[in-house]
Amino acid sequence: MDTQNTPVHIRLWHADFWLLAIINLLITMSVDMLIPVLPVWMLSSAGMNTVETGIMMGAYGLGLFVLGGFCNFWVQRYRRNRVCLWAMFFVFLSLVGTWGVQKYLSFSGLQFPLLLFCRVVLGAAFGLMQMILSSTLIIDKSESFQRTEANHAATWFGRFALSLGPMLAVVVSRTSVDAIWVAAGIAAVAFALLSSINFPFKTPEDDVKIISTDRFFLSSAKWLFLNLFVINVAVGLLLSVEFTAMFYAMMMVGFCIALLAERYAFVNADLKSEVVSGLILIGAALLMMLTRKQMVVTYLSPVFTGLGIGLIGARFLLFFIKLSKHCQRGTAVSTYMLAWESGLAAGLFVGYALLSGHEHQVLCVALGVVVLALALYVGFVHSWYMRNKNR
């Protein structure tokens, strides 16, 4: 079978790689912590309506694309780790700015535009930071034959943040501590850790264009981008329904099972089986939430969701990498990140702006999106990928 599994190299896991993986986890957690707490504050304390809340959550997704065209020029013109540190610093500033608007500008005329600005800046800074961290710095710290495994492993740490970040935010919100301050503190720790890693100087290339798609968007992967975007719209819709810390904790259990499953259960399986199984699992979780109210559903549905997201995310990342040419690995990883994050943001936008307060409708629409994503993948994207992959 053409499984395209990644090998395991113990030598990859040196101190700097561990730090980079943990940095990816921490900075993504700091951003994902806002998913459950920011909409609750906007709707209950800030006096915003559901459309304004949806726009605020979706603005982050638009911000992801703002600075990507400059990424290649900046990492060639300046020290790439310093550009990443600057981007991470602006993630920290945008989180502090969000807290400042929440604390001092409630119910003022400046509240909505300033908060919207902070969300766009957060998306732009986080997007640029991820493009450099995941597609450049992590690759720089890996041998050439370890780079696929390095991207695969480091991205898993960022994936864990989708459960750990919101879970921590929900727990902190029950105390007197502001969850956004905790998020900013985590971003500051990530900044300090990245500052401690030494990266060798690399001579910049000549005649680098100021704006380009290098390290930003792989146009040849447009159908993979669309399919992953649609899948994560369903996940974003699901996350727009208010959940407990237990939901996110059980999602983490699903992620851990997915790690084991891709290494053992799917090792000799057909190439499309992971994505198909993942979509079926997410669909099953949505069906259980729609039709059953037993206590066991509150535990099983997030486990199925995490298992499905984990299988799909890991497989699609390899699809993006193997579709790219030799010099396009970083661009492929950036495109994967954009599809992942913008899909989540789009789902949150639809969930809050159009379906807020209607949990049954949200789950029904999410299930319909999953069915659409499955039909798109099985009917077109998988066969298209098999015809066009380069590795």
N, C-alpha and C positions, 0 to 999 in steps of 0.2 A: 504494500500500500504506500501511496505517496503522502506520508504523514508530515514531512517537513518539521520534525521535532528538533528542538535545540539541544545540543550536547551540554554536559555539565563539566566545567573546568574549575577545580578548587583554587587554582592560582589566580583566577579572576577576582576572588574575594579578598583582596588586599585592603589595607587600612583606608586608603584614599577612596577606593570604590565603595566600601561600607559607608564612609562619610557622605559621599555623593548620593547614595541610595537613601540614607536617612534624611539628608537635606531635601530630597524630592518628596519624601513622606511628610516632613514637617511643613514645608511651604505650601503644599497642596492641602494639608489639613487646615492651615490658617485661612485659606480661601473657602474651603468647603464648610467650615464652621458657620458661615453666614447663611447657608441654605435653610436651616430650620428656624434660626432666631431672628434674622432680619425681617422677613415677611410678617412674623408675629408682632414685632414692634411697630412696623409700618401700619398694620391694620388695626391694632388695639390701642396703641399709645400715640402715634403720630397723626392720626386722623386721615390717613390716605385711603383712597378707595381701592377696589380690587384691580382696576385697570392701571392705576399709577403703580401699584405694587408689582404687577406683572411686567410693566415697562422697566421698572428698576431691576428686576431679576434678569430680564432679557438683555438689558444694556451691557451687562458684563460680557455676554456672548459676542456682541458687536465689537466691543473693545479688543477682543482677542486678535482681530484682523488688522488693527490700526497700524501697528509698527512692524508687522512681519516683513513688509517689502524692504525695510532698511536693515534687517538683521544681518545679511551677508556682508554689506558694506561696513557695518559697525564692527563685526568680529574680525574683519580683515584690516580695518584701519586702526583699531585700538586693541588693547589686550582683551581677549575674549572673556576671561574670568572677571575683569573689571566691569565690562559691559553687563555681565550677568549680575554682578553685585549691585550696580546702579539700578537695574530693573527690579531686583529684590528689595532694594531700599524704597522704591516707589510703591511696591506692594505694601510695605510697612506703612508708608505715609498715607496711602489711600485707606487703609484700615483705621489708622488714627483719625483721619479726616471724617470717616463714616461715624466714628464714635463722637467726634466733636459736633457734627451736625445733629446727631441723636441727642446729645447732652445739652447743647446750648441754643439750638435753633428750632426747637419743636414749635410747630404751628406758626412759624414765620413764613413770609413770602419767599425767602431764600432756601427754605428747607428742601423742596423738591429739586430745583436745578442744581444745587450744590451736591446733594446726595447722588443725583444722576451722574454728575461729573466724577464723583469719587468711584462710582461703579464702572464707568468707562475707563478711567485711569487704572483701576484694579485689573480689568480685563486686558488692557494694553500691556501693562507691566508684567502681569503673570504670563501672558502669551509669549512675550519676548524672552522672559526669563526661562520658560520651558523650552523654547526653541534653541537657546544656547546651552542650557544644562543637559537636556536629554539628547540633543542631536549633535552636540559639539564636545562639551567638557567630559561627559561620560565616555564618549568614543575616544577622546584623547588619552584617557587613562586605561585603555584596554588594548591588548594586542589585536592585530588585524583578524586573526581567526577566532577571537572571543567577542567580537563586537555585536553580533546578533544576540548572543546570550546576554551580553551586558545590557543592551536595550530591553530585552525581554524581562530580565530580572529587575532592573531599576524601575521600569514602568509598573511592575507589580506593586512596588512600594507606593507609587502614586495612586494606584487603584485602591489600595487599602485605606487611603485617606477618605474615600467616599463614604466609608462606614465609620472610621475612627473620628474624623472631624465633626460630623453632625452629632455623633454620640457624645463626644466631649462637650460640645456646645449645649446640648440638652441638659446634661448633668450640671454644668456650671450655671446655667440659667436658673436652676432651682436654688442657688445660693445668692449671697449678696454681691458676688463678684460679677463684673460685666464680661460677658462672653467675648465681646469684640476686643476688649483689652487683652484677654487671654490669647486670642487669635494673633493680635499684634505682637505679643510677647513670643509666641512660637515662631513668627516670621523673623523676629530679631535674633532668636537662637539659630535659625537656619542661616541667616546672614553671617553670624559670627563663625559658624562651622565652615562655611564656604571661604571665608577670609583666611582660615588657617591652612588651606590646601595650596600647595605650590604647583603652578603650571608652567611648563617651559615656554619661552618666547618662540613664536613662529613668524617667519618672515612673511609679510603680507604679499598677496598677489598683485600684479600690475594691472592697471586699467579695470578696476572693479567698479561696476555700475552702482550708483547711489541707490537706485530702486531696482530690485529684481525678485524673481520667485525662488532663487537659490536659498536653501535652508528655511523656506517659508511654505510654499505650496507646490505639490507634485501634480501637475495637470493631468498626467497620464493615469493617475489613480482616482479620477473624478467619480467613477462609479462605486469604488470602495468607500470613498468619502461620503457619498450620498447614502449608501446603505447603512454605514455606521452612524451617520447623523440621524437617520430615521429611527434606528434602534434606540439611540440615547434620548430621542424625543419621548419615547415611551417611558424610559427610566426617569426623565425629568418630570413627566406628568405624575408618575407614582410618588416622587419625592415632594411634590407640591401638596400632597395630603399630609397633614400633621401626624407625625409618628412619635413613639416613645423611644427612650434610649435603648430599650430592649430590642426594638425592631432593628436598629443599626448594629447592635451587638450580634444579633443572629445573622445579619448580612455578613458580618466578618467571619462567622462560622462557615457560611456559604463560600466565601472567598478561599478559606483554607481548604475546604473540600475540593474546590476547583483546582487548586494547586496540585493536590494529590491525584485528582482525576486525570488531568492532562499528562501527568507523568506516568500513570499506570493504566487507567481505564481506557484512554484514547491512544495509547502508544502505537498500536497497530490498526487503528480504526481508519475508516475512509476519511479523506481530507475535509469533506464538508460536514462531517458528523458533529464536530464541536459547535459550530455556529447553529446548525439545526437543533441540536440538543439544547443549547443555551436559550434559543428563542422559545422552544417548547416549554422549558422550565419557567421562564418569565411569564409566558402565557398561562401556565398552570397556576402560578402564584396569584396572578390577577383573577383567574376564575375562582380560586378558593376564597379570595377576599370578597368577591362579588356574591357568592352563593352560600358560603358557610360562615357561621359565627362562633364555632366552637373554639375553646382555648387553644387547642392544638394548632389551629390555623394561624394564630398570632406568632407561633414559633416556626412553623413550616414555611409559610409564605415568604418571609424575609430570607430564610436559608435558601429556598429555591431561587429567589431573586439574585442573591449574591453569587450562588453557583452559576446561574445563567450569565450574569454580567462578567464574571471571571473567565468563563470559557470563551465567550465571544470576544472580550477585550484582548485576551492573549493571542487568540488565533488571528484576529484582524490585524494586530500589530505585525505579525509575521507575514501576513499577506502584503501589507504596505511595503515592508522591507524587501521582500522577494519580487515585488513588481518593479522596484527601482533598479536603475543601472548602478554600476560600481561607485560612481561619484555622487549619487543621489540619496545615499542612506539617510543623512541628516534631514534632507528635505522630506523624505518619506515619513520619518518619525514625527516631524513637525506637523505634517498633514494629518496624521493619525490623531495627534493631540488636539488639533483644531476641530476635527470631526467629533471627537469625544466631548470636549468641553462646550462647544457651540450647540451640540445636540441637547445636552443637559439644560443649557440656558434657554433654548427654544421651548423645551418641554415645561420648564418652570414658568416661562412667560404665558404659554397657553393655559396651564393649570390655574394660575392666579388671575390673569386678565379676563379669561373667557369662561372658566368653569369653577371659580372659587366658591366654596361652600356647597358644592354638589359632588360629594365623594363618589357616589354611584356613577355619575356621568364621567368623572375623571377616569375611573377605572375602566369603564366601557370604551372610552376613546383610546386609552392606553392599550387595551386589548386589541382594538382595531388596528392601531399603529403596528403592534407586534405582528399581526397577521399580514399586514402590508409589507413589512420588512422581510418576513419569511418568504412571501411570494416573490419579492424582488430578488432575494438572494438565490433561491432555488431555481427560479425561472430565467434569470439572466446573469447576475453578478458572478456566481461561481464559475459558470462555463466561460464567461468573458475573461475572468482572472486566469483560468487554466490556459487560455489561448495567448495571453499577453505577458505572463510572468517571465522574468529574466533570470531567475536562479533556480 
